[in-house]
């Protein structure tokens, strides 16, 4: 068994075309991310990837909808998304396919 630290991964991404990573692939990206309350990620789109975000803990707003622990949001390619934390938040994010540099201002 191997044991690694999430804090050693690139911005929480532990599967994907990152360095370092646990599984090097362009097929999918997986991360666990933490954000402080009051953080706003401006509107953006992905042209290639579908992004699935699970709210593991805390509350956030995506596209004006409040999401709480256990909620899962799916944002499809070309769909604009704004992410805002209402509390400290931990998420798990999956992007299919993996698409490095696939984030564009909306």
C-alpha angles and dihedrals in degrees: 000000000000123000123201136176121244087214089065092058125091105272090325095307108134100163122047143050095321136117115260103024137148095224117027107211142132092208097081142356124214128185143166108214133185125203133184121238113275097029115142125197107198123236112292140160136211114220096196112019134069108220121211116192123191116195101221096177137356131019132287139170121231118184090343095308120116113230125192136189109307096025118124123203124195118201114189127210112286093019113122117232135191117191121198127172118224093183134004103302138199118196138180111216128195122187119193118224103018105247115175113206092015096134119107132175112257 
